[in-house]
Amino acid sequence: MHASSDSIRRLVFAMLLCVAFPATATPAQDPEAVAERADRALASLRTLEARFVQRVVNPVLEKTEIGHGTLYYRAPGRYRIEYTYPRGDVVVDDGTWVWIYVPSSQPDQVIRQPADGSGGANPLTYLRDLRSMYDVALAGGEVISGEASDGLTMVPRVADAPFTHVDVWVGRQTGLLRRVRTVTPDGIEKSYTFTSLDPGVGIPDSRFRFSPPAGVEVYDQ
């Protein structure tokens, strides 16, 4: 029996659709596969310069603050978070200490923490550094700064986790974190959205050094 002309037209139309709109890869349905992809991308990274926008929501003060700046990273763990707004605020991991200086709110003090005890301080490495304390589940997909990304939600499995909730978005092309959102026990929500990623750039050693300004007191934590 011969196919009708309508059947032939439908078949041809379907074939044309396949050519015009080829199948695209579907995102991984296993949260651990997404996390492992991020681990591999981070492990292969030697240096990175990344611009970011930061959003902090404080429900107690009923205030939302927006900041922006640049994150500099050198494997395996040195980094500098340098704000252009508020200008002068900086966080530096020099390999021994993490220095936190925020003259926009506390101009007379610097906080110093041991680098090996400040896990989760670098938003680029949140997923790697915090995953052992959290249960991880998929949370859909989203395009972040032009890159399709897989969302993961992280809920603590231990009582002393630093955050009550962590969300991360892993870029499908780069494997790097494109956005990180955390919520502290007192309800403060902080997010970093990486608007640009420039891996492999040369970063001078001076980026990862910090000297407290004269007259500023250093407090150890």
BAFI-3210 file (N, C-alpha, C; in Angstrom, 3 decimals, decimal comma, padded with zeros to 6 digits):
// residues 221
n [1|2|3|4|5|6|7|8|9|10|11|12|13|14|15|16|17|18|19|20|21|22|23|24|25|26|27|28|29|30|31|32|33|34|35|36|37|38|39|40|41|42|43|44|45|46|47|48|49|50|51|52|53|54|55|56|57|58|59|60|61|62|63|64|65|66|67|68|69|70|71|72|73|74|75|76|77|78|79|80|81|82|83|84|85|86|87|88|89|90|91|92|93|94|95|96|97|98|99|100|101|102|103|104|105|106|107|108|109|110|111|112|113|114|115|116|117|118|119|120|121|122|123|124|125|126|127|128|129|130|131|132|133|134|135|136|137|138|139|140|141|142|143|144|145|146|147|148|149|150|151|152|153|154|155|156|157|158|159|160|161|162|163|164|165|166|167|168|169|170|171|172|173|174|175|176|177|178|179|180|181|182|183|184|185|186|187|188|189|190|191|192|193|194|195|196|197|198|199|200|201|202|203|204|205|206|207|208|209|210|211|212|213|214|215|216|217|218|219|220|221]
n.u [000,854|000,549|001,995|000,055|-000,282|-000,406|000,873|003,434|004,149|004,148|006,270|008,450|008,462|009,094|011,682|012,975|012,807|014,525|016,967|017,122|016,940|018,958|019,479|020,387|022,882|021,721|021,451|023,411|021,871|022,563|023,501|026,036|027,621|027,623|028,925|031,405|032,300|032,756|034,802|036,872|037,309|038,185|040,481|042,105|042,681|045,010|045,462|043,190|041,268|038,503|035,633|033,079|029,739|028,363|025,826|024,234|021,941|020,444|018,284|017,754|018,632|017,114|018,132|019,662|022,640|024,765|027,707|030,818|033,608|036,841|038,001|040,982|042,782|045,046|046,199|047,256|045,398|045,519|044,203|042,627|040,205|039,096|037,581|035,972|033,831|032,400|035,056|038,372|037,857|038,952|039,918|042,375|044,150|047,154|048,405|049,296|047,898|044,536|043,526|041,300|039,990|037,965|037,491|035,309|033,365|034,641|037,141|039,324|040,389|041,808|041,043|042,499|042,933|043,837|044,939|044,467|042,242|039,997|037,942|035,713|035,834|036,551|034,643|034,813|035,626|033,727|032,016|033,771|035,136|033,170|031,504|031,649|030,259|027,639|024,453|023,803|021,798|020,160|019,096|017,769|018,274|020,004|020,784|023,713|025,350|025,634|026,344|025,080|024,054|024,208|022,223|022,869|021,718|022,572|022,353|023,013|024,483|025,595|025,811|027,443|027,879|028,909|026,955|023,406|022,260|023,270|023,621|024,745|025,845|026,931|028,898|028,160|029,879|032,418|032,725|033,206|032,254|029,537|027,738|027,224|025,387|024,785|023,398|023,399|023,271|021,985|020,399|021,455|021,881|024,087|025,385|027,462|027,943|029,601|030,661|032,492|035,045|038,424|040,655|044,027|045,572|048,396|049,304|050,602|052,808|052,391|049,683|048,801|049,667|049,512|049,653|048,952|047,518|049,167|048,602|046,299|044,602|045,281|043,274|043,190|041,526]
n.v [-001,191|002,212|005,149|007,947|011,254|013,180|011,865|011,623|014,305|015,004|013,396|014,449|017,039|016,512|015,503|017,774|019,419|018,075|018,546|021,337|021,880|020,406|017,729|018,549|018,228|016,868|018,076|016,734|014,283|013,492|014,590|014,219|013,761|016,288|017,725|016,410|017,124|019,822|019,607|018,498|020,566|022,618|021,433|021,380|023,977|026,565|029,355|032,097|034,880|036,584|038,460|039,743|040,098|040,986|040,225|041,065|040,250|041,369|040,402|041,225|043,870|044,770|045,334|045,544|045,038|045,825|044,822|044,865|043,473|041,933|038,618|036,954|034,049|031,458|028,256|025,965|027,126|029,852|033,150|036,283|038,583|041,385|044,409|046,741|048,201|048,091|050,331|049,462|047,466|044,183|040,758|038,446|035,516|034,362|031,971|031,238|032,848|034,150|037,288|039,796|042,746|045,403|048,375|049,938|049,519|048,836|050,477|050,517|048,054|044,823|041,518|038,418|035,114|031,631|030,107|027,418|026,844|028,075|027,113|027,336|030,065|031,097|031,810|030,609|028,025|026,830|024,567|022,362|022,620|022,490|020,309|017,855|018,236|018,504|017,499|016,951|018,045|018,106|021,182|022,198|024,093|027,000|029,959|031,585|034,541|034,247|031,565|028,313|026,621|024,166|023,812|023,249|022,310|022,571|021,083|021,133|018,331|018,129|019,477|021,688|023,092|025,835|027,220|027,398|026,824|026,292|027,226|026,416|027,086|025,364|025,797|024,476|024,406|025,436|024,208|025,517|027,343|029,469|030,943|031,512|030,998|031,679|031,025|032,135|030,998|033,114|034,172|035,780|036,375|035,760|036,291|035,488|036,339|035,341|037,278|037,289|035,102|034,435|032,294|031,054|033,355|035,545|036,255|038,479|037,858|039,733|040,166|038,326|039,010|040,730|043,594|044,959|048,197|051,107|051,790|050,314|047,851|044,383|041,563|038,327|035,370]
n.w [000,000|-000,832|000,627|001,738|000,313|002,331|004,468|003,469|003,288|006,007|006,906|005,470|006,538|009,212|008,904|007,956|010,190|011,927|010,707|010,767|013,483|015,233|017,589|020,906|023,482|026,485|029,840|032,556|034,640|037,098|040,205|041,334|039,132|037,940|039,964|039,970|037,439|037,865|039,766|038,201|036,346|038,036|039,077|036,843|036,459|036,446|036,784|037,267|036,332|037,331|036,936|039,082|040,417|043,460|045,806|048,751|051,162|054,009|056,334|058,933|059,195|057,186|054,610|051,423|049,696|046,994|045,419|043,545|041,734|041,303|041,170|041,798|041,131|042,008|041,553|044,127|045,901|046,445|046,566|045,679|046,494|045,217|045,596|043,515|044,100|047,232|047,027|047,831|049,715|050,516|050,262|050,991|050,370|051,247|051,261|053,741|055,576|055,693|054,898|055,826|054,952|055,294|054,737|054,110|056,002|058,406|059,066|060,778|061,386|060,705|059,868|060,556|059,519|059,852|056,865|056,288|057,731|056,868|055,200|052,464|052,139|049,698|046,995|044,474|044,951|046,533|046,127|045,973|048,453|050,431|050,042|051,429|053,740|053,077|051,672|048,290|045,616|042,392|040,891|038,653|035,559|034,262|032,432|032,963|032,883|030,116|029,786|029,659|032,535|035,168|038,016|041,458|044,643|048,045|051,124|054,571|056,242|058,647|061,975|062,466|060,117|058,044|056,646|056,251|053,904|050,574|047,246|044,023|040,672|037,926|035,139|031,953|029,804|030,647|033,122|035,451|038,460|038,076|039,482|042,957|045,889|049,256|052,519|055,783|059,277|060,630|058,711|056,676|053,326|050,716|047,509|044,716|041,423|038,625|036,115|034,089|032,925|032,905|032,226|032,845|032,752|033,304|036,590|038,861|041,688|043,658|043,854|045,656|048,122|051,246|053,236|056,310|056,600|057,963|061,378|061,574|063,349|063,861|064,097|065,254|064,265]
ca.u [000,000|001,353|001,731|-000,722|000,506|-000,315|001,887|004,749|004,444|004,502|007,584|009,431|008,504|009,824|013,096|013,505|012,967|015,725|018,127|017,166|017,092|019,564|019,393|021,490|023,174|020,906|022,287|023,548|020,785|023,149|024,190|027,443|028,306|027,830|029,957|032,698|032,724|033,318|036,081|037,873|037,622|038,969|041,793|042,909|042,882|046,235|045,149|041,909|040,817|037,055|034,860|031,879|028,788|027,979|024,563|024,095|020,621|020,438|016,887|017,685|018,735|016,226|019,002|020,315|023,810|025,352|029,114|031,427|035,058|037,560|038,620|042,202|043,007|046,193|046,169|046,057|044,405|045,720|043,236|042,414|038,917|039,366|036,355|035,978|032,792|033,033|036,474|039,300|037,600|039,770|040,173|043,567|044,735|048,543|048,918|049,445|046,812|043,501|043,398|040,015|040,047|036,778|037,476|034,004|032,566|035,520|038,422|040,407|040,791|041,998|040,851|043,449|042,550|044,712|044,437|043,995|041,039|038,973|037,255|034,493|036,012|036,714|033,419|035,125|035,885|032,723|031,502|034,819|035,533|032,068|030,602|031,660|029,341|026,317|023,787|023,726|020,734|019,998|018,130|017,416|019,305|019,835|021,872|024,375|026,359|025,786|026,696|024,116|024,638|023,414|022,103|022,919|021,375|023,341|021,748|023,999|024,209|026,260|025,268|028,340|028,137|028,919|025,777|022,199|021,864|024,213|023,256|025,806|025,538|028,152|028,830|028,249|031,023|033,678|032,793|033,487|031,081|029,118|027,068|027,191|024,516|024,841|022,549|023,995|022,258|021,209|019,548|022,098|022,053|025,138|025,602|028,459|027,715|030,809|030,236|033,502|036,058|039,604|041,626|045,366|046,250|049,495|048,934|051,835|052,805|051,942|048,236|048,526|050,305|048,761|050,290|047,973|047,869|049,672|047,592|045,143|044,853|045,028|042,589|043,249|040,340]
ca.v [000,000|003,426|006,185|009,079|012,474|013,843|011,164|011,980|015,687|015,013|012,799|015,412|018,131|016,039|015,416|019,136|019,896|017,459|019,210|022,730|021,948|019,152|017,423|019,052|017,383|017,160|018,213|015,538|014,137|013,003|015,726|013,924|013,941|017,724|018,115|015,888|017,958|021,039|019,237|018,338|021,887|023,351|020,786|021,698|025,424|027,069|030,716|032,616|036,221|036,526|039,589|039,265|040,991|040,410|040,724|040,678|040,590|041,253|040,570|041,897|045,303|045,054|046,055|044,796|045,753|045,301|045,145|044,216|043,486|040,900|037,528|036,393|032,711|030,668|026,925|025,201|027,725|031,271|033,984|037,661|039,161|042,829|045,128|048,091|048,829|049,279|050,405|049,288|046,215|043,136|039,503|037,862|034,279|034,362|030,623|031,023|033,562|034,868|038,650|040,392|044,169|046,044|049,758|050,569|049,405|048,725|050,990|050,482|046,704|043,744|040,188|037,436|033,734|030,628|029,738|026,039|026,690|028,996|026,472|028,015|031,508|031,438|031,337|029,780|026,642|026,424|023,215|021,411|022,743|022,298|019,214|016,752|018,555|018,801|016,645|017,722|017,630|018,962|022,271|022,779|024,762|028,435|030,607|032,550|035,339|033,726|030,140|027,381|026,106|023,245|024,238|022,276|022,831|021,854|021,196|020,548|017,077|018,234|020,594|022,847|023,622|027,307|027,781|026,569|026,510|026,737|026,915|026,710|026,821|024,895|026,006|023,234|024,473|025,634|023,387|026,379|027,920|030,740|031,681|030,868|031,698|031,078|031,583|031,857|030,696|034,299|034,570|036,658|035,730|036,372|035,619|035,959|035,949|035,611|037,831|036,945|034,145|034,519|031,349|030,971|034,652|035,765|037,057|038,706|037,413|040,810|040,048|037,395|039,508|041,797|044,227|045,839|049,624|051,666|052,229|049,411|046,732|043,045|040,665|036,926|034,537]
ca.w [000,000|-000,949|001,623|001,239|000,139|003,636|005,257|002,924|003,677|007,430|007,037|004,990|007,501|010,385|008,542|007,880|011,557|012,493|010,130|011,209|014,927|015,662|019,015|021,715|024,635|027,652|031,027|033,383|035,591|038,340|040,818|041,560|037,851|037,787|040,931|039,510|036,322|038,464|040,382|037,139|035,790|039,023|039,190|035,656|036,424|037,057|037,223|036,770|036,678|037,143|037,458|039,757|041,081|044,751|046,374|050,154|051,714|055,467|056,748|060,230|058,926|056,054|053,683|050,347|049,208|045,763|045,225|042,379|041,753|040,560|041,927|041,208|041,705|041,562|042,156|044,480|046,777|046,736|045,866|046,113|046,121|045,246|045,254|042,957|044,901|047,818|046,686|048,934|050,426|049,924|050,981|050,363|050,896|050,808|051,434|055,187|056,244|054,957|055,404|055,478|055,245|054,712|055,235|053,885|057,223|059,572|058,555|061,762|061,750|059,732|060,448|060,018|059,809|059,222|055,546|056,242|058,540|056,376|054,081|052,044|052,041|048,292|046,333|043,310|045,369|047,523|045,909|046,362|049,850|051,369|049,677|052,389|054,832|052,530|050,706|047,058|044,702|041,231|041,073|037,366|034,773|034,039|031,710|033,843|032,159|028,771|029,747|030,233|033,777|035,972|039,399|042,537|045,959|049,056|052,456|055,483|056,950|059,945|062,750|062,507|058,780|058,104|055,991|056,311|052,530|049,546|045,867|043,059|039,273|037,268|033,700|031,169|028,892|031,366|034,328|036,602|039,091|037,495|040,558|044,268|046,837|050,589|053,564|057,088|060,297|061,009|057,595|055,706|052,017|049,903|046,226|043,758|040,032|037,847|034,835|033,094|033,373|032,040|032,777|032,279|032,643|034,224|037,761|039,631|043,080|044,536|044,050|046,744|049,340|051,909|054,395|056,966|056,577|059,221|062,324|061,576|064,265|063,315|065,026|064,845|064,480]
c.u [000,888|000,977|000,964|000,183|000,643|000,763|003,281|005,137|004,859|005,900|008,667|009,586|009,295|011,312|013,721|013,706|014,237|016,983|018,264|017,442|017,666|019,464|020,612|021,671|022,316|021,813|022,319|022,437|021,273|023,904|025,666|028,245|028,586|028,952|031,335|033,214|033,352|034,667|037,183|038,283|038,497|040,374|042,698|043,255|044,185|046,042|043,806|041,739|039,334|036,403|033,552|031,002|028,334|026,684|024,439|022,755|020,659|019,012|016,741|017,705|017,800|016,968|019,583|021,454|024,365|026,804|029,624|032,935|035,629|038,123|039,820|042,493|044,270|046,158|047,407|045,045|044,582|044,711|043,210|041,049|039,058|038,136|036,669|034,849|032,296|034,550|037,339|039,064|038,341|039,841|041,325|043,965|046,162|049,200|049,126|048,270|045,779|043,309|042,082|040,024|038,893|036,674|036,148|033,134|033,404|036,931|039,591|040,851|040,926|041,783|041,811|043,037|043,581|044,115|043,874|042,745|039,886|038,256|035,949|034,625|036,135|035,501|033,674|035,245|034,857|032,303|032,522|035,062|034,438|031,276|030,561|030,682|027,893|025,791|023,495|022,635|020,685|018,919|017,841|018,580|018,974|021,015|022,432|025,476|026,684|026,133|025,595|024,762|023,655|023,416|022,165|022,519|022,012|022,751|022,675|023,523|024,871|025,792|026,132|028,700|028,049|027,684|024,594|021,752|022,914|023,671|024,427|025,305|026,852|027,993|029,012|029,443|032,336|033,848|033,063|032,195|030,785|028,358|027,092|026,264|024,551|023,857|023,143|022,891|021,434|020,461|020,164|022,385|023,095|025,292|026,703|028,045|028,952|030,397|031,246|034,511|037,220|040,678|042,984|046,105|047,416|049,054|050,186|051,686|052,239|050,438|047,905|049,320|049,451|049,545|049,266|048,418|048,345|048,516|046,355|045,474|044,454|044,411|042,661|041,960|040,695]
c.v [001,239|004,424|007,332|010,295|013,231|013,201|011,526|013,390|015,761|014,452|013,772|016,562|017,744|015,963|016,806|019,729|019,349|018,124|020,623|022,862|020,639|018,981|017,967|018,169|017,810|017,254|016,925|015,489|013,647|014,159|015,469|014,071|015,423|018,195|017,636|016,673|019,251|020,762|019,135|019,687|022,688|022,769|021,136|023,179|025,790|028,487|031,115|034,047|036,283|037,760|039,057|040,435|040,275|041,066|040,181|041,182|040,319|041,485|041,287|043,412|045,760|045,853|045,093|045,642|045,046|045,767|044,489|044,353|042,348|039,881|037,025|035,077|032,105|029,335|026,728|025,946|029,192|032,106|035,390|038,092|040,662|043,568|046,473|048,908|047,826|049,279|050,297|048,036|045,081|041,934|038,819|036,592|034,202|032,989|030,255|031,618|034,025|036,216|039,243|041,849|044,851|047,479|050,472|050,508|049,351|049,179|050,808|049,078|045,798|042,432|039,225|036,035|032,787|030,166|028,330|025,814|027,548|028,424|027,170|029,511|031,978|030,925|030,457|028,309|026,136|024,969|022,176|021,424|022,346|021,010|018,092|016,993|018,688|017,642|017,493|017,156|018,593|020,001|022,969|023,455|026,226|028,940|031,715|033,247|034,713|032,255|029,308|026,664|025,184|023,712|023,062|022,981|021,944|022,149|020,498|019,254|017,058|019,499|021,848|023,381|025,146|027,959|026,824|026,136|027,072|026,310|027,281|026,385|026,520|025,057|024,712|023,233|024,549|024,671|024,201|026,923|029,278|031,596|030,835|031,689|030,956|031,782|031,162|031,544|031,908|034,912|035,489|035,876|036,494|035,588|036,304|035,447|036,340|036,029|037,596|036,001|034,191|033,593|031,467|032,281|034,718|036,689|037,248|038,245|038,475|040,770|039,214|037,745|040,617|042,293|045,160|047,297|050,096|052,138|051,363|048,191|045,412|042,180|039,252|036,205|033,074]
c.w [000,000|000,137|000,998|001,104|001,447|004,488|004,780|003,338|005,145|007,656|006,608|005,972|008,737|010,111|008,481|009,266|012,185|011,981|010,683|012,690|015,432|017,168|019,742|022,924|025,816|028,871|031,820|034,417|036,947|038,999|041,049|040,274|037,598|038,716|040,500|038,314|036,831|039,111|039,333|036,561|036,747|039,138|038,015|035,568|037,115|037,602|036,632|037,246|036,346|037,735|038,054|040,200|042,347|045,240|047,789|050,660|053,212|055,962|058,085|060,039|057,811|054,983|052,657|049,796|047,971|045,687|043,959|042,458|040,938|041,529|041,135|041,910|041,124|042,305|043,032|045,341|047,086|045,936|046,453|045,591|046,318|044,746|044,603|043,566|045,927|047,586|047,937|049,744|049,731|050,857|050,253|051,110|050,356|050,937|052,886|055,954|055,218|055,647|054,906|055,926|054,520|055,259|055,003|055,130|058,495|059,188|059,507|062,135|060,530|060,477|059,758|060,488|059,217|057,898|055,511|057,079|058,077|055,161|053,744|051,926|050,598|047,519|045,124|043,688|046,379|047,352|046,351|047,871|050,833|051,156|050,707|053,539|054,379|051,685|049,478|046,156|043,527|041,488|039,753|036,680|034,565|033,222|032,601|033,050|030,805|028,674|030,398|031,411|034,481|037,415|040,355|043,828|047,017|050,429|053,444|056,117|058,323|060,646|062,673|061,128|058,815|057,503|056,146|054,926|051,580|048,190|044,968|041,660|038,558|035,761|032,935|030,226|029,659|032,539|035,584|037,197|038,462|038,503|041,815|045,157|048,168|051,514|054,904|058,108|060,735|059,823|056,574|054,417|051,210|048,611|045,441|042,386|039,235|036,440|033,728|033,729|032,392|032,601|032,102|032,180|033,630|035,360|038,610|041,082|044,022|044,779|045,274|048,012|049,929|053,117|055,034|056,899|057,950|060,093|062,399|062,427|063,626|064,402|064,467|065,184|064,372]
res [m|h|a|s|s|d|s|i|r|r|l|v|f|a|m|l|l|c|v|a|f|p|a|t|a|t|p|a|q|d|p|e|a|v|a|e|r|a|d|r|a|l|a|s|l|r|t|l|e|a|r|f|v|q|r|v|v|n|p|v|l|e|k|t|e|i|g|h|g|t|l|y|y|r|a|p|g|r|y|r|i|e|y|t|y|p|r|g|d|v|v|v|d|d|g|t|w|v|w|i|y|v|p|s|s|q|p|d|q|v|i|r|q|p|a|d|g|s|g|g|a|n|p|l|t|y|l|r|d|l|r|s|m|y|d|v|a|l|a|g|g|e|v|i|s|g|e|a|s|d|g|l|t|m|v|p|r|v|a|d|a|p|f|t|h|v|d|v|w|v|g|r|q|t|g|l|l|r|r|v|r|t|v|t|p|d|g|i|e|k|s|y|t|f|t|s|l|d|p|g|v|g|i|p|d|s|r|f|r|f|s|p|p|a|g|v|e|v|y|d|q]
***
